[in-house]
Amino acid sequence: MSVVARGLSHVYGELRSLDSIELEAQPGEVVAFVGPSGCGKSTLLEIACGLRDPSAGTIAVEGAADAAGRLSHCAYMPQRDLLLPWFSALDNAALALRNRGARKAEARREARALFDRFGLAGFEAARPGELSGGMRQRVAFLRTLLAGKPLLALDEPFASLDAISRAQMQEWLAQALGADPRTVVLVSHDVEEALYLCDRVAVLSARPGRIVAELRAPAPRAPDRLAAITDPAFVHVREAALRALREGSR
């Protein structure tokens, strides 16, 4: 297993944010957590990445249960792209390689080789302020991927985008993960996004977050997003997820 959580709970003072989370993610599996605001989704990612420890229960990533060990196996992409405004797009993407000890020229060469596949060719020298929101997210995801970690933790990576850009980025990310499979844990408010991008979706209740349903995305899914989300099997699972979300929010 890439990720295993048993009885994971977390509290902030008197506030209980997560309650008895059970999770198993197979290598190469893409798993999503969806739930209402404040149900502990982002906290769960932070715990998985070793940025904080659970108040109770256990979690291990690639067999490492301590915070430092989990952190060493995870690449975390937060909601904001956090690109450095004084760096070019190329140097922002290459930053993950520089942090691993690569020399600047080597890091740039490795990152540059992926710019065409990520739809960024020709924008290597552009500063973040010169890029669209979707392109900034692509640079941020490329930086996350180049970290070379077995687990990618994505915290609502497209939440800041408009509806059209968000749909385009969902389709792009599905293709990127198909070309370079990784174990992914993703959190989202968007049931449709989660089902389109992921193999399995866990629905969380309102705080304290508990898993109230687990659903598998229909397979095989059409590579075209519109065809996928309008397929009757997809619509059926989406409705089941929405019912579970509604019940869990009460």
Backbone torsions as a table, in degrees:
resi	resn	phi	psi	omega
1	MET	NA	139.7	174.9
2	SER	-79.1	-40.2	-179.9
3	VAL	-135.0	131.9	176.9
4	VAL	-136.9	121.3	175.1
5	ALA	-120.8	137.7	-179.7
6	ARG	-132.1	117.4	176.6
7	GLY	57.5	34.8	-174.1
8	LEU	-75.6	125.0	177.5
9	SER	-135.9	156.1	178.8
10	HIS	-147.6	142.0	176.7
11	VAL	-130.5	147.2	170.7
12	TYR	-114.1	99.0	-176.3
13	GLY	63.7	-115.7	178.1
14	GLU	-91.9	-5.7	-174.3
15	LEU	-94.2	118.9	178.5
16	ARG	-92.0	116.7	-175.1
17	SER	-99.2	-33.6	-179.7
18	LEU	-131.8	145.1	-176.3
19	ASP	-138.5	111.5	169.9
20	SER	54.7	53.1	178.5
21	ILE	-78.5	131.2	174.0
22	GLU	-116.4	128.5	-176.4
23	LEU	-146.9	136.2	168.6
24	GLU	-135.2	129.0	176.7
25	ALA	-125.0	122.6	179.0
26	GLN	-76.2	155.4	174.6
27	PRO	-55.8	129.7	179.7
28	GLY	83.2	-0.5	-180.0
29	GLU	-86.0	144.5	177.0
30	VAL	-110.5	116.3	-174.7
31	VAL	-119.6	136.3	179.0
32	ALA	-117.9	149.1	168.7
33	PHE	-115.9	125.1	175.1
34	VAL	-120.4	150.0	-179.3
35	GLY	175.8	169.2	-179.3
36	PRO	-67.8	163.3	177.4
37	SER	-58.0	138.9	176.4
38	GLY	83.0	8.7	-177.6
39	CYS	-88.0	1.0	175.0
40	GLY	99.0	13.1	-177.8
41	LYS	-60.7	-51.2	-178.8
42	SER	-66.3	-36.4	176.4
43	THR	-60.0	-40.7	178.6
44	LEU	-60.2	-43.3	177.4
45	LEU	-63.9	-42.9	-179.7
46	GLU	-62.0	-38.3	177.4
47	ILE	-66.7	-45.1	179.7
48	ALA	-58.2	-37.8	-177.1
49	CYS	-84.5	3.5	178.9
50	GLY	76.9	14.2	178.2
51	LEU	-80.8	-16.2	171.2
52	ARG	-156.1	162.1	178.6
53	ASP	-102.5	149.4	176.6
54	PRO	-69.4	155.0	176.1
55	SER	-75.7	-28.1	179.1
56	ALA	-152.7	158.1	-179.9
57	GLY	83.6	-174.5	-176.7
58	THR	-134.0	156.0	171.6
59	ILE	-148.3	137.7	178.8
60	ALA	-132.4	140.2	176.3
61	VAL	-120.1	120.6	-176.2
62	GLU	52.5	36.1	177.9
63	GLY	85.9	-8.8	-179.1
64	ALA	-92.2	121.1	-177.1
65	ALA	-100.7	-19.5	179.9
66	ASP	-81.4	158.5	-174.5
67	ALA	-59.5	-45.3	-178.7
68	ALA	-63.7	-39.4	179.0
69	GLY	-66.0	-42.7	177.6
70	ARG	-62.4	-44.0	-179.5
71	LEU	-60.0	-36.6	-178.0
72	SER	-67.7	-18.4	-177.7
73	HIS	-104.5	-0.6	-172.1
74	CYS	-119.3	144.1	168.1
75	ALA	-117.5	121.9	-170.9
76	TYR	-107.9	125.8	175.9
77	MET	-113.6	108.1	-178.2
78	PRO	-77.0	178.9	-177.2
79	GLN	-62.9	-41.5	177.0
80	ARG	-87.4	147.3	-175.7
81	ASP	-70.8	-26.2	176.8
82	LEU	54.3	34.1	175.0
83	LEU	-71.4	144.8	178.7
84	LEU	-78.3	119.2	-172.2
85	PRO	-66.2	-21.1	-178.9
86	TRP	-91.9	-3.2	176.7
87	PHE	-97.3	149.8	170.8
88	SER	-71.6	167.5	175.9
89	ALA	-57.8	-41.5	-179.8
90	LEU	-62.6	-46.3	-178.3
91	ASP	-70.7	-30.5	174.1
92	ASN	-64.7	-45.0	178.9
93	ALA	-65.0	-39.1	-176.7
94	ALA	-75.4	-9.7	-176.3
95	LEU	-58.4	-36.1	179.0
96	ALA	-61.5	-37.3	179.2
97	LEU	-73.2	-38.0	176.8
98	ARG	-61.4	-38.9	179.0
99	ASN	-66.6	-21.9	176.7
100	ARG	-87.9	0.2	175.5
101	GLY	104.4	2.8	-179.4
102	ALA	-73.0	147.5	174.3
103	ARG	-71.3	157.2	-174.8
104	LYS	-56.2	-47.2	-177.4
105	ALA	-63.4	-41.7	179.5
106	GLU	-65.4	-43.6	-179.8
107	ALA	-63.8	-42.6	178.8
108	ARG	-63.6	-41.3	-178.9
109	ARG	-62.6	-44.8	-179.0
110	GLU	-67.3	-41.0	179.3
111	ALA	-69.0	-42.1	-178.1
112	ARG	-59.2	-34.9	-178.1
113	ALA	-62.1	-20.0	-178.1
114	LEU	-101.1	-6.1	-174.1
115	PHE	-63.4	-37.0	-179.9
116	ASP	-66.6	-46.2	-179.4
117	ARG	-62.1	-30.0	-178.7
118	PHE	-92.7	10.7	177.5
119	GLY	70.1	28.8	-175.5
120	LEU	-118.3	3.8	-177.8
121	ALA	-58.0	134.8	-178.7
122	GLY	92.9	-8.8	-179.1
123	PHE	-114.1	17.5	-177.7
124	GLU	-57.4	-38.3	-175.8
125	ALA	-89.9	-4.4	-176.8
126	ALA	-71.2	141.8	173.1
127	ARG	-81.5	157.0	-179.3
128	PRO	-52.1	-37.7	-179.5
129	GLY	-65.5	-14.0	179.5
130	GLU	-96.9	0.4	-177.1
131	LEU	-105.2	151.0	173.3
132	SER	-70.9	166.3	179.2
133	GLY	-59.4	-41.8	179.5
134	GLY	-64.4	-39.5	179.4
135	MET	-68.2	-37.7	176.6
136	ARG	-61.1	-40.8	179.1
137	GLN	-66.7	-34.3	176.8
138	ARG	-64.9	-43.0	177.3
139	VAL	-61.3	-43.5	-179.8
140	ALA	-63.7	-39.8	178.6
141	PHE	-69.0	-40.0	176.9
142	LEU	-60.4	-42.7	175.8
143	ARG	-59.1	-42.5	179.3
144	THR	-63.7	-43.2	-179.1
145	LEU	-65.5	-40.1	-177.9
146	LEU	-70.1	-11.6	175.1
147	ALA	-63.7	-19.6	174.0
148	GLY	72.2	24.4	-178.3
149	LYS	-91.5	150.7	-179.2
150	PRO	-72.9	-22.1	-179.8
151	LEU	-118.2	127.3	172.8
152	LEU	-102.4	127.2	178.7
153	ALA	-113.3	111.3	-173.9
154	LEU	-112.1	117.4	-176.6
155	ASP	-101.6	94.0	179.6
156	GLU	43.9	61.3	-170.8
157	PRO	-64.8	-19.2	-177.0
158	PHE	-115.5	15.7	-174.7
159	ALA	-62.4	-28.2	-175.5
160	SER	-86.2	-2.4	-174.7
161	LEU	-93.4	155.4	173.8
162	ASP	-70.1	167.1	-171.8
163	ALA	-59.3	-42.1	-178.2
164	ILE	-67.6	-47.4	179.5
165	SER	-63.0	-37.6	-179.3
166	ARG	-63.6	-44.5	178.6
167	ALA	-62.2	-42.4	178.6
168	GLN	-62.9	-40.6	-179.4
169	MET	-70.5	-33.7	175.6
170	GLN	-61.4	-45.5	179.1
171	GLU	-63.8	-41.0	178.8
172	TRP	-64.2	-44.4	-178.3
173	LEU	-65.3	-38.7	177.1
174	ALA	-59.2	-41.3	178.4
175	GLN	-68.6	-39.9	-180.0
176	ALA	-63.4	-42.3	179.3
177	LEU	-70.9	-29.1	175.1
178	GLY	-68.0	-36.0	-179.5
179	ALA	-78.6	-28.5	-177.7
180	ASP	-137.3	76.9	-173.7
181	PRO	-60.9	136.8	174.8
182	ARG	-140.5	160.6	167.5
183	THR	-75.9	128.3	-175.0
184	VAL	-131.3	134.4	166.5
185	VAL	-117.0	122.6	-174.3
186	LEU	-124.7	142.3	172.9
187	VAL	-117.5	145.6	-176.2
188	SER	-157.6	154.7	167.7
189	HIS	-86.8	-15.3	-167.9
190	ASP	-99.1	107.6	-178.8
191	VAL	-60.8	-44.1	-178.8
192	GLU	-61.6	-44.3	177.8
193	GLU	-59.7	-45.7	-178.2
194	ALA	-62.2	-45.2	-178.4
195	LEU	-68.9	-33.7	179.7
196	TYR	-70.8	-39.3	-174.6
197	LEU	-86.8	-23.5	-165.4
198	CYS	-115.5	160.0	174.8
199	ASP	-80.8	-33.3	-174.3
200	ARG	-144.6	142.0	-178.7
201	VAL	-125.8	127.1	174.2
202	ALA	-103.7	126.0	-179.6
203	VAL	-95.3	126.1	-180.0
204	LEU	-98.8	148.0	174.7
205	SER	-78.1	174.3	169.2
206	ALA	-62.5	161.7	-177.2
207	ARG	-53.2	134.4	-2.2
208	PRO	-75.1	136.5	-175.2
209	GLY	-64.0	122.7	173.8
210	ARG	-127.6	148.8	176.8
211	ILE	-77.4	117.6	-178.8
212	VAL	-105.1	-12.8	177.0
213	ALA	-162.8	149.4	171.2
214	GLU	-128.5	130.6	-177.6
215	LEU	-131.4	145.4	175.5
216	ARG	-99.3	137.7	177.1
217	ALA	-69.1	146.1	178.7
218	PRO	-60.5	144.3	178.8
219	ALA	-139.5	145.2	-4.8
220	PRO	-76.0	150.1	178.8
221	ARG	-99.3	144.1	177.7
222	ALA	-63.9	140.2	178.1
223	PRO	-65.0	-27.5	177.3
224	ASP	-80.1	127.2	-174.3
225	ARG	-59.9	-46.8	-177.3
226	LEU	-60.8	-42.8	178.4
227	ALA	-63.7	-37.0	-178.7
228	ALA	-67.7	-47.3	-172.0
229	ILE	-78.6	-13.1	177.0
230	THR	-100.1	-2.2	176.7
231	ASP	-64.1	135.9	-177.8
232	PRO	-56.0	-36.4	179.3
233	ALA	-65.9	-38.9	178.1
234	PHE	-66.4	-45.4	-179.7
235	VAL	-59.9	-39.3	179.5
236	HIS	-62.1	-46.6	-179.2
237	VAL	-68.8	-38.0	178.4
238	ARG	-61.2	-41.8	178.9
239	GLU	-65.2	-38.5	177.3
240	ALA	-63.9	-40.0	179.0
241	ALA	-66.7	-40.5	179.3
242	LEU	-65.9	-37.5	176.6
243	ARG	-64.1	-43.6	179.3
244	ALA	-63.9	-38.9	179.2
245	LEU	-64.9	-43.1	179.6
246	ARG	-64.1	-44.8	179.5
247	GLU	-64.8	-41.1	-178.0
248	GLY	-70.9	-19.6	-178.6
249	SER	-85.0	-10.2	-177.8
250	ARG	-76.4	NA	NA
